[in-house]
């Protein structure tokens, strides 16, 4: 409906707002907008005030608060007139001024291309919504009226605005459950984006309309008779035509002909209670033949946008296939108006922006996720932010369950890895397996609506591998995996760089030195180094020589003192070597020649935290602090241990590898271990299913740094999805 006068708007407002104080505020906002926009005209030739008047009317149909209607009337005054935000706040309120300012900022965005500029603009829209969802409600009303009058624009602008509407605004309306607005945005936009398709579908609906509607009318009369015979009271039955854009998507995406789409026309039954919904479902199924796999219970499991209804497709006696939707009056209101139906303004109730935001976030799970994601993520990374929100949050259409029955929504094609990272980053990073509907599945299994997922984790897992980037489909999961791998690679480089510097200092008989961020920045800023960690990483990458670092350091200290410190440090080091055990490389404070044995259960290596267990008659057993066997040991027999300065030997370590079954798996593993400079003591593969193989590997290594390098290389093998140390 087009609103021509303020009187029409006020009549609509008075259907739910009666307080004179609120009506006076809205009249004042209209008068201010009328004065400020005086002399301005639209492309259609109408006075500009017609636009904010219609935006306010659309908002009033949604039963929004008086302040939100005022924001609709004034939404263009900051952008198109000399009126300032400060003046607006003074004349009305800070809340109205903030809403108008938010709509203004969103409206100033230009969607000129698919490049970085557009990505940043998308991000600003989503951030505006996260800050105050009412801004987006006003913007949707603004876009709806603009697209109704898009015919007055140039063809180029029609196409651009149409695509922008289909890509951003219609999905937002859908996620908010605002079906009426979504459907009109989609259909009108399609008319300008794909005019040929639009005309073809529109013509087919019209030509087919009479036959289908005759069948629908006949079926409605039959259903009325059934409901009356079973004493169902106060019901409504109406026919619904599927919107053109939905038909277009089915024809294009599923490559269907118009005649193969069965739910173009549907019958909607609206009743008073949920129990009547299920009663009527039984009556419908007893009268008509249900189409298998076409029943959906959105009452028991609502959609994330709060939509609830029973859907079933049935076949009548004359072969007519049609969809039946059964819902309560309250459900119908939510289906039409979405979240607005839940927080519709009620007089006598105190409202605030914070209260509305909280209520919406508590009802719309995805909106709560958007708020949380916006707070947690680096908003400077526009590409990652927008991709995650658009693909993972706005496009979610697969609904799965946690073992406790919580519904999790994910985009189509999502895997158990995507599910794990959606629950929590730490769960994702520690994932070692997944069960779906009580069956073990590979991590690349494609989740289906209704699946119940349980994630198997291990705190000692080495975490994501590069192969996970090929398995995860959501932007959020991929972003977290990349962050983990980047940090892991940096940690290994950092440790290796520090080891190279330490070795160079020892070779120069300098054992008492102190490096810090100031030293690194002062001497190597030209190498883009601003911290000590940066320096170690660059050394590990061979971009900086450790000799250069030692040379720079010796130039800054007193040579005489250096020699004295070096001698003192050398004596201390030699003493430690004397009391270290040549067989194990482990130091026991106060004992010069203890009987030591490395635990074969956990195979500790230099770099691991270790502890000693004093056995009865067999000396001291050396265990990794994470060894499972420690839980059963007597605590009073545990003693502290440390590794010798330079053990100078190799140690066995056991690794468990989980991978997709492949003929080349063992060859890839052996080649990778060999290329990492290690020798294999033992290797054994056990194919647990046609999909999964577990490989037990024992190698010889000098320390954890060398082991970590090998593991990073193994993670690059495309079949491998998890690696962990044994018995930790």
C-alpha positions as CSV (number, residue, x, y, z in Angstrom):
1,X,0.0,0.0,0.0
2,X,1.2,3.5,-0.8
3,X,0.7,6.2,1.8
4,X,-0.1,9.7,0.4
5,X,-0.9,11.7,3.5
6,X,0.1,12.0,7.1
7,X,-3.5,11.3,8.1
8,X,-3.2,7.8,6.5
9,X,0.0,7.2,8.5
10,X,-1.6,8.3,11.8
11,X,-4.6,6.1,11.2
12,X,-2.3,3.1,10.9
13,X,-0.3,4.2,14.0
14,X,-3.4,4.6,16.1
15,X,-4.2,0.9,15.6
16,X,-1.7,0.2,18.4
17,X,-0.4,3.6,19.8
18,X,-3.0,5.7,21.5
19,X,-1.1,7.8,24.0
20,X,-1.3,11.5,23.0
21,X,2.3,12.1,24.2
22,X,3.6,9.5,21.7
23,X,1.4,10.7,18.9
24,X,2.5,14.3,19.5
25,X,6.2,13.2,19.2
26,X,5.5,11.5,15.9
27,X,3.6,14.5,14.6
28,X,6.5,16.7,15.6
29,X,8.9,14.4,13.7
30,X,6.7,14.6,10.6
31,X,6.5,18.4,10.7
32,X,10.3,18.7,11.1
33,X,10.9,16.3,8.2
34,X,8.3,18.1,6.0
35,X,10.0,21.5,6.7
36,X,13.5,20.2,6.1
37,X,12.7,18.4,2.9
38,X,10.6,21.2,1.5
39,X,11.4,21.9,-2.2
40,X,13.1,18.5,-2.6
41,X,11.6,16.0,-5.1
42,X,12.1,12.4,-6.0
43,X,12.9,10.9,-9.4
44,X,9.2,10.1,-9.7
45,X,8.4,13.9,-9.4
46,X,6.7,13.5,-6.1
47,X,7.6,15.7,-3.1
48,X,10.4,14.0,-1.2
49,X,8.4,13.8,2.0
50,X,6.4,11.0,0.4
51,X,9.4,8.7,0.9
52,X,9.9,9.1,4.7
53,X,6.1,9.1,5.1
54,X,6.0,5.6,3.4
55,X,9.0,4.3,5.4
56,X,7.2,5.3,8.6
57,X,4.0,3.6,7.3
58,X,5.9,0.3,6.7
59,X,7.4,0.6,10.2
60,X,3.9,1.2,11.7
61,X,2.7,-2.0,10.0
62,X,5.4,-3.8,12.0
63,X,4.1,-2.1,15.2
64,X,7.5,-0.6,16.1
65,X,8.0,1.9,18.9
66,X,7.2,5.6,18.6
67,X,10.9,6.4,18.6
68,X,11.6,4.0,15.7
69,X,8.7,5.6,13.7
70,X,10.3,9.0,14.4
71,X,13.6,7.7,13.1
72,X,11.8,6.5,10.0
73,X,10.3,9.9,9.3
74,X,13.7,11.7,10.0
75,X,16.0,9.0,8.5
76,X,17.2,11.3,5.6
77,X,17.4,14.7,7.3
78,X,21.1,14.5,8.4
79,X,22.2,13.4,5.0
80,X,20.0,15.5,2.8
81,X,19.5,18.7,4.8
82,X,21.7,21.1,6.9
83,X,20.2,19.6,10.1
84,X,22.8,18.0,12.3
85,X,22.8,15.0,14.6
86,X,23.4,17.3,17.6
87,X,20.3,19.4,16.7
88,X,18.3,16.2,16.2
89,X,19.3,14.9,19.7
90,X,18.4,18.3,21.2
91,X,15.0,18.5,19.5
92,X,14.0,14.9,20.0
93,X,16.3,12.5,21.9
94,X,19.7,10.9,21.8
95,X,18.2,7.5,21.0
96,X,16.4,8.8,17.9
97,X,19.5,10.7,16.8
98,X,21.7,7.6,17.1
99,X,19.2,5.6,15.0
100,X,19.0,8.2,12.3
101,X,22.8,8.6,12.3
102,X,23.2,4.8,11.9
103,X,20.7,4.7,9.0
104,X,22.6,7.6,7.4
105,X,25.9,5.9,7.6
106,X,24.5,2.7,6.1
107,X,22.8,4.7,3.4
108,X,26.0,6.5,2.4
109,X,27.7,3.3,1.4
110,X,28.2,2.8,-2.3
111,X,28.2,-0.8,-3.7
112,X,30.3,-0.1,-6.7
113,X,32.1,-3.4,-7.2
114,X,32.9,-6.8,-5.8
115,X,36.3,-5.5,-4.7
116,X,37.6,-4.5,-1.2
117,X,35.5,-1.3,-1.1
118,X,32.3,-3.3,-1.3
119,X,33.4,-5.8,1.2
120,X,34.1,-2.9,3.7
121,X,30.7,-1.5,3.0
122,X,29.0,-4.8,3.7
123,X,31.0,-4.9,6.9
124,X,29.7,-1.5,8.0
125,X,26.1,-2.6,7.4
126,X,26.6,-5.7,9.6
127,X,28.4,-3.8,12.3
128,X,25.6,-1.2,12.3
129,X,23.1,-4.1,12.8
130,X,25.2,-5.6,15.6
131,X,25.2,-2.2,17.4
132,X,21.4,-1.6,17.1
133,X,19.2,-3.9,15.1
134,X,16.5,-1.1,14.9
135,X,18.9,0.6,12.4
136,X,18.5,-2.3,10.1
137,X,14.7,-2.5,10.6
138,X,14.5,1.2,9.5
139,X,16.9,0.5,6.6
140,X,14.8,-2.4,5.4
141,X,11.7,-0.2,5.4
142,X,13.7,2.4,3.5
143,X,14.9,-0.1,1.0
144,X,11.4,-1.6,0.5
145,X,9.9,1.7,-0.4
146,X,12.9,2.6,-2.7
147,X,12.6,-0.7,-4.6
148,X,8.8,-0.1,-5.0
149,X,9.7,3.0,-6.9
150,X,12.8,1.7,-8.7
151,X,11.1,2.0,-12.1
152,X,12.0,5.7,-12.2
153,X,15.7,5.0,-12.0
154,X,18.2,4.5,-14.9
155,X,18.6,0.8,-16.0
156,X,22.2,0.6,-14.7
157,X,21.1,1.8,-11.2
158,X,18.1,-0.5,-11.3
159,X,20.4,-3.5,-11.8
160,X,22.9,-2.4,-9.2
161,X,20.3,-1.7,-6.5
162,X,18.5,-5.0,-7.4
163,X,21.6,-7.1,-6.9
164,X,22.5,-5.3,-3.7
165,X,19.0,-6.0,-2.4
166,X,19.2,-9.7,-3.3
167,X,22.6,-10.1,-1.8
168,X,22.3,-8.1,1.4
169,X,18.9,-6.8,2.4
170,X,16.6,-9.7,1.4
171,X,18.8,-12.2,3.4
172,X,18.7,-9.9,6.4
173,X,14.9,-9.8,6.2
174,X,14.8,-13.6,6.0
175,X,17.1,-14.0,9.0
176,X,14.8,-11.6,10.9
177,X,11.9,-13.8,9.9
178,X,10.2,-10.9,8.1
179,X,8.7,-12.9,5.2
180,X,6.4,-10.2,3.8
181,X,9.3,-7.8,3.4
182,X,11.7,-10.5,2.2
183,X,9.3,-11.7,-0.5
184,X,8.6,-8.3,-1.9
185,X,12.3,-7.3,-1.8
186,X,13.2,-10.5,-3.7
187,X,10.4,-10.4,-6.3
188,X,10.8,-6.7,-7.1
189,X,14.6,-6.9,-7.3
190,X,14.5,-10.0,-9.6
191,X,12.3,-8.0,-12.0
192,X,15.3,-5.6,-12.6
193,X,18.2,-8.1,-12.2
194,X,16.7,-11.0,-14.3
195,X,13.8,-9.4,-16.3
196,X,13.5,-12.3,-18.7
197,X,13.3,-14.9,-16.0
198,X,10.9,-12.8,-14.0
199,X,8.5,-12.3,-17.0
200,X,8.6,-16.0,-17.9
201,X,7.8,-17.2,-14.4
202,X,5.2,-14.5,-13.9
203,X,3.5,-15.5,-17.2
204,X,3.5,-19.2,-16.3
205,X,2.0,-18.5,-12.9
206,X,-0.8,-16.4,-14.5
207,X,-1.5,-19.0,-17.3
208,X,-1.5,-21.8,-14.8
209,X,-3.3,-19.8,-12.1
210,X,-6.9,-20.6,-13.0
211,X,-6.5,-24.4,-13.1
212,X,-4.4,-24.5,-9.9
213,X,-6.7,-22.1,-8.0
214,X,-9.7,-24.2,-9.0
215,X,-8.0,-27.2,-7.5
216,X,-7.0,-25.2,-4.4
217,X,-10.6,-23.8,-4.0
218,X,-12.0,-27.3,-4.2
219,X,-9.5,-28.6,-1.7
220,X,-10.1,-25.8,0.7
221,X,-13.8,-26.6,0.7
222,X,-13.0,-30.3,1.4
223,X,-10.7,-29.4,4.3
224,X,-13.3,-27.0,5.8
225,X,-15.8,-29.9,5.7
226,X,-13.3,-32.2,7.5
227,X,-12.5,-29.5,10.2
228,X,-16.2,-28.8,10.8
229,X,-17.0,-32.4,11.1
230,X,-14.3,-32.7,13.8
231,X,-15.5,-29.7,15.8
232,X,-12.5,-27.5,15.0
233,X,-13.5,-23.9,15.7
234,X,-12.2,-20.4,14.9
235,X,-9.8,-21.5,12.1
236,X,-8.7,-19.7,8.9
237,X,-7.9,-21.4,5.6
238,X,-6.2,-19.5,2.7
239,X,-4.2,-20.3,-0.4
240,X,-0.7,-19.0,-0.8
241,X,1.3,-18.5,-4.0
242,X,5.0,-19.1,-3.7
243,X,7.0,-15.9,-4.4
244,X,8.5,-15.6,-7.8
245,X,12.1,-15.4,-6.6
246,X,11.7,-18.7,-4.7
247,X,10.5,-20.4,-7.9
248,X,13.4,-18.8,-9.8
249,X,15.9,-20.2,-7.3
250,X,14.4,-23.8,-7.6
251,X,14.4,-23.6,-11.4
252,X,18.0,-22.4,-11.6
253,X,19.7,-24.1,-8.7
254,X,17.9,-27.4,-8.9
255,X,17.4,-27.2,-12.7
256,X,13.7,-27.9,-12.4
257,X,11.0,-27.1,-14.9
258,X,8.0,-24.9,-13.7
259,X,5.7,-27.9,-13.9
260,X,8.0,-30.0,-11.6
261,X,7.6,-27.5,-8.7
262,X,4.8,-28.8,-6.5
263,X,4.6,-26.1,-3.8
264,X,3.9,-23.1,-6.1
265,X,0.5,-23.0,-4.4
266,X,0.0,-24.0,-0.8
267,X,-2.9,-24.2,1.6
268,X,-2.4,-22.5,5.0
269,X,-4.5,-23.5,8.0
270,X,-4.4,-21.2,11.0
271,X,-5.8,-22.3,14.4
272,X,-5.8,-21.4,18.1
273,X,-3.5,-24.0,19.6
274,X,-0.6,-26.2,19.0
275,X,-2.6,-29.3,19.9
276,X,-5.1,-28.4,17.1
277,X,-2.1,-28.2,14.7
278,X,-1.2,-31.8,15.2
279,X,-4.8,-32.9,15.3
280,X,-5.4,-31.3,11.9
281,X,-2.2,-32.9,10.5
282,X,-3.6,-36.3,11.4
283,X,-6.9,-35.5,9.7
284,X,-5.2,-34.3,6.5
285,X,-3.0,-37.4,6.4
286,X,-6.1,-39.6,6.9
287,X,-7.9,-37.9,4.0
288,X,-5.0,-37.5,1.5
289,X,-1.9,-39.5,0.6
290,X,1.3,-37.9,2.1
291,X,4.3,-37.6,-0.1
292,X,7.3,-39.4,1.6
293,X,10.1,-37.2,3.0
294,X,8.0,-34.1,2.5
295,X,6.9,-33.6,6.1
296,X,8.7,-31.0,8.3
297,X,7.9,-30.2,11.9
298,X,9.0,-26.6,12.5
299,X,6.9,-26.4,15.6
300,X,8.9,-28.8,17.6
301,X,12.2,-27.5,16.0
302,X,11.7,-23.9,15.0
303,X,13.9,-22.3,12.3
304,X,16.6,-20.0,13.7
305,X,14.5,-17.0,12.5
306,X,11.7,-18.2,14.9
307,X,9.5,-19.5,12.1
308,X,7.1,-22.3,13.3
309,X,4.7,-24.4,11.3
310,X,3.9,-27.9,10.2
311,X,4.6,-28.6,6.5
312,X,3.3,-31.6,4.6
313,X,2.9,-32.3,1.0
314,X,-0.1,-34.5,0.0
315,X,-1.8,-35.9,-3.1
316,X,-5.5,-35.6,-3.6
317,X,-7.7,-38.3,-5.2
318,X,-7.6,-36.5,-8.6
319,X,-3.8,-36.5,-8.5
320,X,-3.4,-32.8,-7.5
321,X,-0.2,-32.4,-5.4
322,X,-0.2,-29.5,-2.9
323,X,1.5,-28.4,0.3
324,X,-0.4,-27.8,3.5
325,X,1.0,-25.5,6.2
326,X,-0.6,-25.7,9.7
327,X,0.2,-23.1,12.4
328,X,-1.3,-21.0,15.2
329,X,-2.4,-17.4,14.9
330,X,0.7,-16.3,16.9
331,X,3.0,-18.4,14.7
332,X,1.4,-16.9,11.6
333,X,2.1,-13.4,12.9
334,X,5.8,-14.3,13.5
335,X,6.0,-15.9,10.0
336,X,4.8,-12.7,8.4
337,X,6.5,-10.1,10.5
338,X,9.4,-12.1,12.1
339,X,11.2,-10.8,15.2
340,X,9.1,-7.6,15.0
341,X,6.0,-9.6,16.1
342,X,7.9,-10.6,19.3
343,X,9.0,-7.1,20.3
344,X,6.0,-5.2,18.9
345,X,5.5,-2.0,20.9
346,X,3.0,-2.3,23.8
347,X,1.8,0.8,25.6
348,X,2.6,0.8,29.3
349,X,5.8,-1.2,28.9
350,X,9.1,0.6,29.5
351,X,11.4,0.1,26.5
352,X,15.1,0.8,26.0
353,X,17.5,0.0,23.2
354,X,19.5,-2.3,25.5
355,X,16.4,-4.2,26.5
356,X,15.2,-4.7,22.9
357,X,18.7,-5.8,21.9
358,X,18.9,-8.3,24.7
359,X,15.4,-9.7,23.9
360,X,16.2,-10.1,20.2
361,X,19.6,-11.8,20.9
362,X,17.9,-14.2,23.4
363,X,15.2,-15.2,20.8
364,X,17.3,-15.0,17.6
365,X,20.3,-17.3,18.2
366,X,22.1,-16.2,15.1
367,X,21.8,-12.5,16.1
368,X,23.4,-13.4,19.5
369,X,26.2,-15.1,17.5
370,X,26.6,-11.9,15.4
371,X,27.0,-9.8,18.5
372,X,29.5,-12.2,20.0
373,X,31.4,-12.5,16.7
374,X,31.6,-8.7,16.3
375,X,32.9,-8.3,19.8
376,X,35.5,-11.1,19.5
377,X,36.9,-10.6,16.0
378,X,39.3,-8.1,14.6
379,X,37.0,-5.7,12.8
380,X,39.9,-4.4,10.7
381,X,39.9,-7.7,8.7
382,X,37.0,-6.7,6.5
383,X,37.2,-9.7,4.2
384,X,37.2,-12.4,6.9
385,X,34.5,-10.6,8.9
386,X,32.0,-10.2,6.0
387,X,32.7,-13.6,4.5
388,X,32.1,-15.2,7.9
389,X,28.9,-13.3,8.6
390,X,27.4,-13.7,5.1
391,X,28.3,-17.4,4.6
392,X,28.2,-18.8,8.1
393,X,25.5,-16.7,9.8
394,X,23.2,-15.3,7.2
395,X,23.3,-18.3,4.8
396,X,22.9,-21.1,7.4
397,X,20.3,-23.6,6.4
398,X,21.4,-27.0,7.9
399,X,20.1,-27.6,11.4
400,X,21.9,-30.2,13.5
401,X,21.9,-31.1,17.2
402,X,24.5,-31.4,20.0
403,X,24.2,-34.5,22.2
404,X,22.2,-32.4,24.7
405,X,19.6,-31.5,22.1
406,X,20.8,-27.9,21.3
407,X,20.1,-26.9,17.7
408,X,23.1,-25.6,15.8
409,X,22.6,-24.0,12.4
410,X,25.3,-24.2,9.7
411,X,25.6,-23.6,6.0
412,X,25.0,-26.4,3.5
413,X,28.1,-28.6,3.0
414,X,29.3,-28.1,6.6
415,X,31.4,-30.8,8.2
416,X,32.0,-32.0,11.8
417,X,35.0,-29.7,11.9
418,X,32.7,-26.7,11.1
419,X,30.4,-27.9,13.9
420,X,33.3,-28.2,16.4
421,X,34.6,-24.7,15.7
422,X,31.0,-23.3,15.9
423,X,30.8,-24.7,19.5
424,X,34.2,-23.4,20.6
425,X,37.6,-22.7,19.2
426,X,39.3,-25.0,21.7
427,X,37.0,-27.8,20.8
428,X,37.8,-27.4,17.2
429,X,41.6,-27.2,17.8
430,X,41.5,-30.4,19.9
431,X,39.2,-32.4,17.6
432,X,40.4,-35.9,16.8
433,X,37.2,-37.6,15.6
434,X,33.4,-37.3,15.2
435,X,30.3,-39.4,15.7
436,X,27.1,-38.6,13.9
437,X,23.9,-40.4,15.0
438,X,26.1,-42.8,17.1
439,X,28.3,-43.8,14.2
440,X,31.9,-42.8,13.6
441,X,32.3,-40.6,10.5
442,X,35.3,-39.0,8.8
443,X,35.9,-35.3,9.5
444,X,34.9,-34.5,5.9
445,X,31.4,-36.0,6.3
446,X,28.7,-33.6,5.0
447,X,26.3,-32.8,7.8
448,X,22.5,-33.2,7.2
449,X,19.6,-31.5,8.9
450,X,18.6,-33.6,11.9
451,X,22.1,-35.2,12.5
452,X,23.2,-35.5,16.2
453,X,26.9,-34.8,16.4
454,X,29.4,-35.7,19.1
455,X,33.0,-34.4,18.8
456,X,35.9,-36.5,20.2
457,X,38.7,-34.3,21.6
458,X,42.1,-34.9,23.0
459,X,43.9,-32.3,25.0
460,X,47.3,-33.7,23.8
461,X,46.4,-33.5,20.1
462,X,48.9,-31.5,18.1
463,X,45.9,-29.6,16.7
464,X,44.8,-28.7,13.1
465,X,46.8,-29.7,10.1
466,X,46.9,-28.0,6.7
467,X,44.6,-30.8,5.4
468,X,41.9,-29.4,7.6
469,X,41.7,-26.3,5.4
470,X,40.4,-28.7,2.7
471,X,37.8,-30.2,5.0
472,X,36.4,-27.1,6.7
473,X,33.8,-25.2,4.7
474,X,32.8,-22.3,6.9
475,X,34.8,-19.1,6.8
476,X,34.9,-19.1,10.7
477,X,36.5,-22.6,11.0
478,X,39.0,-21.9,8.2
479,X,40.0,-18.6,9.8
480,X,40.6,-20.3,13.2
481,X,42.6,-23.2,11.6
482,X,44.8,-20.7,9.7
483,X,45.3,-18.7,12.9
484,X,46.4,-21.8,14.7
485,X,48.8,-23.0,11.9
486,X,50.3,-19.5,11.6
487,X,50.9,-19.3,15.4
488,X,52.3,-22.9,15.5
489,X,54.7,-22.2,12.6
490,X,55.8,-19.0,14.3
491,X,56.3,-20.8,17.6
492,X,58.5,-23.4,16.0
493,X,60.5,-20.8,14.1
494,X,60.9,-18.8,17.2
495,X,62.3,-21.7,19.2
496,X,64.6,-22.7,16.4
497,X,65.9,-19.2,16.0
498,X,66.6,-18.9,19.7
499,X,68.4,-22.3,19.6
500,X,70.7,-21.0,16.8
501,X,71.5,-17.8,18.7
502,X,72.2,-19.8,21.9
503,X,74.5,-22.1,20.0
504,X,76.4,-19.2,18.5
505,X,76.9,-17.6,21.9
506,X,78.2,-20.9,23.3
507,X,80.6,-21.3,20.3
508,X,82.0,-17.9,21.2
509,X,82.3,-19.0,24.9
510,X,79.7,-16.4,25.9
511,X,77.3,-17.9,28.4
512,X,76.0,-15.0,30.4
513,X,74.1,-12.6,28.0
514,X,70.9,-10.7,28.1
515,X,68.9,-9.9,24.9
516,X,65.7,-7.9,24.9
517,X,63.3,-6.1,22.6
518,X,65.2,-2.9,22.8
519,X,68.4,-4.6,21.5
520,X,66.5,-6.3,18.6
521,X,64.7,-3.1,17.6
522,X,67.8,-0.8,17.9
523,X,70.1,-3.0,15.9
524,X,67.7,-4.6,13.3
525,X,64.8,-2.3,12.7
526,X,66.0,-2.0,9.1
527,X,65.0,-5.7,8.8
528,X,61.5,-4.9,9.9
529,X,62.2,-6.3,13.3
530,X,60.5,-4.6,16.3
531,X,60.9,-7.3,19.0
532,X,63.2,-10.1,20.2
533,X,60.7,-12.7,19.0
534,X,60.7,-11.1,15.5
535,X,64.5,-11.4,15.5
536,X,64.5,-15.1,16.4
537,X,61.9,-15.8,13.6
538,X,64.0,-14.0,11.0
539,X,67.1,-15.9,12.1
540,X,65.2,-19.2,11.7
541,X,64.1,-18.1,8.2
542,X,67.8,-17.5,7.4
543,X,67.0,-13.8,6.8
544,X,69.4,-12.8,9.6
545,X,72.6,-14.5,10.7
546,X,73.1,-15.5,14.4
547,X,76.7,-14.4,14.0
548,X,75.6,-10.9,13.3
549,X,73.5,-10.9,16.5
550,X,76.5,-12.1,18.6
551,X,78.8,-9.5,16.9
552,X,76.3,-6.7,17.6
553,X,76.0,-7.8,21.2
554,X,79.8,-8.0,21.9
555,X,80.1,-4.4,20.6
556,X,77.8,-3.3,23.4
557,X,79.5,-5.0,26.4
558,X,82.8,-4.7,28.2
559,X,85.2,-7.4,26.8
560,X,87.0,-7.9,30.1
561,X,83.7,-8.5,31.9
562,X,82.6,-10.7,29.1
563,X,85.6,-13.0,29.5
564,X,85.1,-13.3,33.3
565,X,81.4,-14.1,32.9
566,X,82.2,-16.6,30.1
567,X,84.7,-18.4,32.3
568,X,82.2,-18.5,35.2
569,X,79.4,-19.8,33.0
570,X,81.7,-22.4,31.4
571,X,82.7,-23.8,34.9
572,X,79.0,-24.0,35.9
573,X,78.1,-25.7,32.6
574,X,80.9,-28.3,33.0
575,X,79.8,-29.1,36.5
576,X,76.2,-29.8,35.2
577,X,77.6,-32.0,32.4
578,X,79.7,-34.0,35.0
579,X,76.5,-34.8,37.0
580,X,74.4,-35.6,34.0
581,X,73.8,-39.2,33.0
582,X,75.4,-40.0,29.7
583,X,72.8,-42.6,28.9
584,X,69.7,-40.5,29.5
585,X,70.9,-36.9,29.4
586,X,68.9,-36.2,32.5
587,X,70.2,-34.2,35.5
588,X,69.3,-35.1,39.1
589,X,70.2,-32.3,41.4
590,X,72.7,-33.4,44.1
591,X,73.4,-36.9,42.6
592,X,76.5,-37.4,40.5
593,X,75.7,-40.9,39.0
594,X,72.1,-41.9,39.5
595,X,70.5,-45.0,38.0
596,X,68.0,-43.6,35.5
597,X,65.7,-45.1,32.9
598,X,63.5,-43.3,30.4
599,X,59.8,-44.4,30.7
600,X,58.9,-46.5,27.7
601,X,55.2,-45.7,28.2
602,X,55.6,-41.9,27.4
603,X,59.1,-41.7,25.8
604,X,60.1,-38.3,27.1
605,X,62.5,-36.2,25.0
606,X,64.5,-33.0,25.6
607,X,62.1,-30.1,25.6
608,X,59.4,-32.0,27.5
609,X,58.7,-31.3,31.1
610,X,59.8,-34.3,33.1
611,X,59.5,-35.8,36.5
612,X,61.3,-38.7,38.2
613,X,59.7,-41.6,40.0
614,X,61.8,-43.4,42.6
615,X,61.1,-47.1,42.1
616,X,61.8,-50.0,44.5
617,X,65.2,-51.4,43.5
618,X,65.2,-50.1,39.9
619,X,66.5,-46.6,40.3
620,X,64.6,-43.6,39.0
621,X,62.1,-43.8,36.1
622,X,61.9,-40.6,34.0
623,X,58.4,-39.7,32.8
624,X,56.7,-36.9,30.8
625,X,54.7,-34.8,33.2
626,X,51.6,-35.6,31.1
627,X,52.1,-39.4,31.3
628,X,48.9,-41.2,32.0
629,X,50.7,-43.6,34.4
630,X,51.6,-40.8,36.8
631,X,48.0,-40.8,38.0
632,X,48.5,-44.2,39.7
633,X,52.0,-43.4,41.2
634,X,52.6,-42.6,44.9
635,X,53.1,-38.8,45.0
636,X,55.8,-38.9,47.7
637,X,58.0,-40.9,45.3
638,X,58.0,-38.2,42.6
639,X,61.2,-36.0,42.4
640,X,62.0,-33.0,40.1
641,X,64.3,-33.6,37.1
642,X,65.7,-31.6,34.2
643,X,67.5,-32.2,31.0
644,X,71.3,-31.8,30.7
645,X,72.5,-28.7,28.9
646,X,73.4,-30.7,25.8
647,X,72.6,-34.4,26.0
648,X,74.0,-35.0,22.6
649,X,71.9,-38.2,21.8
650,X,68.8,-39.3,20.1
651,X,65.6,-40.5,21.8
652,X,62.7,-42.7,20.8
653,X,59.3,-41.1,20.6
654,X,55.9,-42.7,19.7
655,X,53.4,-41.0,17.5
656,X,49.8,-41.9,16.6
657,X,48.6,-40.7,13.2
658,X,44.9,-40.8,12.1
659,X,44.3,-40.5,8.4
660,X,42.0,-41.2,5.5
661,X,42.7,-44.7,4.2
662,X,44.9,-44.5,1.1
663,X,47.3,-46.8,-0.7
664,X,50.1,-44.2,-0.6
665,X,49.7,-43.2,3.1
666,X,52.7,-45.2,4.5
667,X,54.9,-44.1,1.6
668,X,54.0,-40.5,2.2
669,X,54.7,-40.8,5.9
670,X,58.1,-42.5,5.5
671,X,59.2,-40.0,2.9
672,X,58.2,-37.1,5.1
673,X,60.0,-38.5,8.2
674,X,63.1,-39.1,6.1
675,X,63.0,-35.6,4.6
676,X,62.8,-34.2,8.2
677,X,66.2,-35.9,9.0
678,X,64.8,-38.6,11.3
679,X,65.1,-42.3,11.4
680,X,62.1,-44.7,11.8
681,X,62.3,-47.3,14.6
682,X,58.9,-48.9,13.9
683,X,55.8,-48.3,11.8
684,X,52.5,-50.1,11.9
685,X,49.2,-49.3,10.2
686,X,45.7,-50.5,11.2
687,X,42.8,-49.9,8.9
688,X,39.9,-49.4,11.2
689,X,37.3,-48.9,8.4
690,X,37.2,-48.3,4.7
691,X,37.6,-44.6,5.6
692,X,40.0,-44.4,8.5
693,X,43.5,-45.8,9.1
694,X,45.5,-45.4,12.3
695,X,49.3,-45.5,12.0
696,X,51.6,-46.1,15.0
697,X,55.0,-44.6,14.4
698,X,58.2,-44.6,16.5
699,X,61.1,-42.3,15.4
700,X,64.4,-41.1,16.9
701,X,64.7,-37.4,17.6
702,X,67.0,-35.1,19.5
703,X,64.4,-32.8,21.1
704,X,60.8,-31.4,20.9
705,X,61.9,-28.7,18.4
706,X,63.1,-31.3,15.9
707,X,59.9,-33.3,16.5
708,X,57.6,-30.3,16.0
709,X,59.3,-29.6,12.6
710,X,58.6,-33.2,11.5
711,X,55.0,-33.0,12.7
712,X,54.4,-29.8,10.8
713,X,55.7,-31.5,7.7
714,X,53.5,-34.5,8.3
715,X,50.4,-32.3,8.6
716,X,51.0,-31.2,5.0
717,X,50.3,-34.8,3.9
718,X,46.8,-34.6,2.4
719,X,45.5,-37.8,3.9
720,X,46.4,-37.0,7.6
721,X,43.9,-35.2,9.8
722,X,45.2,-35.8,13.3
723,X,48.6,-36.4,15.0
724,X,49.3,-37.0,18.7
725,X,52.0,-38.3,21.1
726,X,51.2,-41.7,22.5
727,X,50.3,-42.2,26.2
728,X,50.0,-38.4,27.0
